[in-house]
Amino acid sequence: MQLYFIRHGQSINNAKTSNPEIEEHADPFLTEIGIEQAEYLAKYLKEKQHITNDKVRNEQNQYGFGFTHIYASLMERAVATAAPTVRALETVPFSAWIDIHEEGGIYAREKDNRFNALPGKPRSFFEKNFPELNLPDGYDESGWWNRPFESDEDRQPRADKVLAELIARHGNREGQPEERIAIVSHGGFFVRLVSSMLKLSWRQGAHGMRSWFYLNNCSISRFDIHKDWFTIYYINRTDHLPSYLISA
């Protein structure tokens, strides 16, 4: 399996880093920059979808991507980032995957209510705005989150579960073509997923220092998952974006 991790485009909360006057949102939407990033991503991936040479090594996807499945979390910014690519590619299945959400879940950001759990978008929101998205059974108008703020103790096990499910769903099978999976998700979850792959201690580096995997908005990272090993081909590629759209 080839696994491509795409971080969502710039959200209104991301933009707060350069404009402290912005009010944080529990489920932040894409900014105008984020929308443009998603459009550039879609154009690039459409141009590179077809595998032009399957006889040579394709470590940098210079011969295409060939996506077979696309997943997004049910946070608005992730679905809104993935949707232009899904529409451009037309035939690649597009499904929501609740467990690839950002750390914490959906929660209030106001000072007096911070970390109070919120429900998340109802089913009708996605049916109206993103009809191409396959939604989970049982997901209704009550929202998809409806749980307390996600504790630190629950975050790594969730990433471990996602990795196991990815391998179970899409791992290489003898006699079957290799699947190429894109997941559109979030920076914090990325670090957890890489920690699952490599069995890293959360944010613990050498010499007592802290560690982090930095991702720009709409960046692409590639991991190949084989029977006995993981291969990291690249992390945080943004060469498909013009320089003025590079953001965090």
Secondary structure, 3 states (H helix, E strand, C coil): CEEEEEECCCEHHHHCCCCCCCCCCCCCCECHHHHHHHHHHHHHHHHCCCCCCCCCCCCCCCCCCCCCEEEECCCHHHHHHHHHHHHHHCCCCEEECHHHCCCCCCECCCCCCCCCECCCCCHHHHHHHCCCCECCCCCCCCCCCCCCCCCHHHHHHHHHHHHHHHHHHHCCCCCCCCCEEEEEECHHHHHHHHHHHHCCCCCECHHHCECCCCCCCCCEEEEEECCCCEEEEEEEECCCCCHHHCCC
